[in-house]
Amino acid sequence: MTAERKAANDAATTFVSRHIGPSPRDVAAMLETVRAKSLEALMSETMPASIRQKAPLDLGPALSETEALAHMRELAAQNQTFTSLIGQGYSGTTLPAVIQRNILENPAWYTAYTPYQPEISQGRLEALFNFQAMICDLTGLDVANASLLDEGTAAAEAMALAERASQVKAKSFFVDAEVHPQTLAVLRTRAEPLGWSLIVGDPAIDLEKADVLGGLLQYPGSSGALRDPRAAIATLKAKGAFPENHPLSVGVRGSLADHFLNKCDLLFSIGSSLFPNRFSHAIPSPDKKTIIQCTVDTLDLNRSYETRHAVVGDAKLTLQALIAELSARGPKKNPGLVEEIRKGKEAFMAKFRPWMESNETPINPYRVLGDMMKALDPKNSFVTADSGNTRDQTSTVYEAQIPRGHLGWGNVSTLGFSLAGAVGAKLAFPDRQCVHVTGDAGVCYMMGNFEAIARYKIGITTLHINNGGYSGYGPGFWGGGHDPYTWKVSDHASACMANMAKSVGFYSEDVTKPAEVLPAIKRALDENAKGRPAFLEFICSHHPVHGGWVRPVAGGGH
Ligand SMILES: Cc1ncc(C[n+]2csc(CCOP(=O)(O)OP(=O)(O)O)c2C)c(N)n1
């Protein structure tokens, strides 16, 4: 061996011994303790020969520290760096040199402690503290927290901290639906054994209603959306009011919608194909209006009417941008318009209210809807209705006051969907009163599903408007072809749907008297609160009146 090689070997030996703990003396002492002659002998005694590698590893001579570093650099140079586009927290980062040098490469900061003992490592603690203090300074927040945990565990720690600090009784924690899925998974795992429930939703919509001990919002969201969290943060603090009933709302159908669709000179449509069919509005005098259409489907543009301005993009982000722009311009009040709408609404309701309060028998279907609105908490309920008169009448008079409080006001839907809609709503919002309105045909399409709902104890209420037939489907409506197959139903004496629901576990009632409508709905909702679904069958009149769709010539009617 040359002198040079020997020097390198010495360096290698010291390098190896710095990284492999036991010295030859230590090894000898340990062998003596276990009474083995050598390491080789120990291995033969403890390991079956069949799994022992016969030839030694072909590693070559040990490297010195300098050589090892050079080798590692060589290997690292083979890495190819790509831009990550998977999102969900795996985004690109920039490490300013000043941070790298003074924090990461600062020996006062990095110590031999493992990353799982950050609290012992004074240097790291100090860095975290500095970082927190900087975030407080920059944001003006009272507290900030930094940790060396992964994001999911940090979120779970924050939740636990919130629970310990919370003064409220609630054991639910709100989680922004925009958190990364891996974060949500860790939160779920942590919350479950502690008996806390997670309410996952859109902070702008769901947080105000949620009774929670705290909440986790993510910015930017997992989808990359940059949302303004101010309203959500204010909600958590103040449980303040969120505007629910807007004085500028003109409803979705009937004379008021008709009036303003005719009158408007600018029409801003969001998420609509603007395709007039049998079950939707047409746009009267489209050539006299500026049509702005926001959609994600470019085939909708210029489809039936000239789209003057196309906004191809997400409805939520578009609305946020619109709100930001209008807020920046400042409020512009038009009391005349507000008054016109208020009066129009009054006139519209003057037609329907008498039916909603009617004492006639058979019960007027609007009486059921009117009493339903009295029984429900409008800020904490979900209502939907099935195809047919039930949809047309419910969407005419029911005033949805909260986002996602009503589904299916418009276009044709598959009979039976309202039950699934109510079940879905109940699963998503367990604390809400979830009610669906259906006719006779609708119930028949749902039948197979009632048993499972009772079995799973899903507390929803079915309001069955039994008007003795499939309204509008008498002979001739769609041509003579389907008569008599689709429009006749058995009378109540021979086919009681409430009995059917009762037999599979629902709470159920037949209601024939108008005065019994409200008490029956209240009883049903009480049962729902105990986790039992309810079915109320109302023996109603055939009353095919509802607010119409807007038509350029015939008008909306009613
Ligand atoms: C699966 C399905 N089939 C057919 C239709 C067409 N359709 C819409 S309403 C309706 C009749 C509804 O009758 P009913 O449920 O008794 O309610 P009513 O109109 O009498 O209030 C039919 C057959 C549909 N929407 N879905």
The ligand as a Tripos MOL2 file, in Angstrom:
@<TRIPOS>MOLECULE
LIG
   26    27     1     0     0
SMALL
NO_CHARGES

@<TRIPOS>ATOM
      1 C1        -88.9360    8.7610  -14.0980 C.3       1 LIG1
      2 C2        -89.9080    9.7640  -14.6430 C.ar      1 LIG1
      3 N1        -90.9250    9.3370  -15.4350 N.ar      1 LIG1
      4 C3        -91.7960   10.2190  -15.9210 C.ar      1 LIG1
      5 C4        -91.6850   11.5400  -15.6290 C.ar      1 LIG1
      6 C5        -92.6440   12.5460  -16.2270 C.3       1 LIG1
      7 N2        -93.5430   13.0650  -15.1880 N.ar      1 LIG1
      8 C6        -93.3390   14.2830  -14.6520 C.ar      1 LIG1
      9 S1        -94.4980   14.6810  -13.5260 S.2       1 LIG1
     10 C7        -95.3130   13.2020  -13.7280 C.ar      1 LIG1
     11 C8        -96.5420   12.8860  -12.9640 C.3       1 LIG1
     12 C9        -96.4350   13.3120  -11.5320 C.3       1 LIG1
     13 O1        -97.5700   12.9070  -10.8280 O.3       1 LIG1
     14 P1        -97.6290   12.9440   -9.2430 P.3       1 LIG1
     15 O2        -96.3720   12.4280   -8.6400 O.co2     1 LIG1
     16 O3        -98.8820   12.2540   -8.8150 O.co2     1 LIG1
     17 O4        -97.6520   14.4920   -8.8930 O.3       1 LIG1
     18 P2        -98.7820   15.5620   -9.2250 P.3       1 LIG1
     19 O5        -98.3650   16.2220  -10.5070 O.co2     1 LIG1
     20 O6       -100.1000   14.8750   -9.2990 O.co2     1 LIG1
     21 O7        -98.7240   16.5250   -8.0850 O.co2     1 LIG1
     22 C10       -94.6710   12.4240  -14.6910 C.ar      1 LIG1
     23 C11       -95.1340   11.0830  -15.1090 C.3       1 LIG1
     24 C12       -90.6110   11.9520  -14.8050 C.ar      1 LIG1
     25 N3        -90.4140   13.2130  -14.4420 N.pl3     1 LIG1
     26 N4        -89.7520   11.0380  -14.3190 N.ar      1 LIG1
@<TRIPOS>BOND
     1     1     2 1
     2     2     3 ar
     3     2    26 ar
     4     3     4 ar
     5     4     5 ar
     6     5     6 1
     7     5    24 ar
     8     6     7 1
     9     7     8 ar
    10     7    22 ar
    11     8     9 ar
    12     9    10 ar
    13    10    11 1
    14    10    22 ar
    15    11    12 1
    16    12    13 1
    17    13    14 1
    18    14    15 2
    19    14    16 1
    20    14    17 1
    21    17    18 1
    22    18    19 2
    23    18    20 1
    24    18    21 1
    25    22    23 1
    26    24    25 1
    27    24    26 ar
@<TRIPOS>SUBSTRUCTURE
     1 LIG1         1 GROUP 0 **** ****
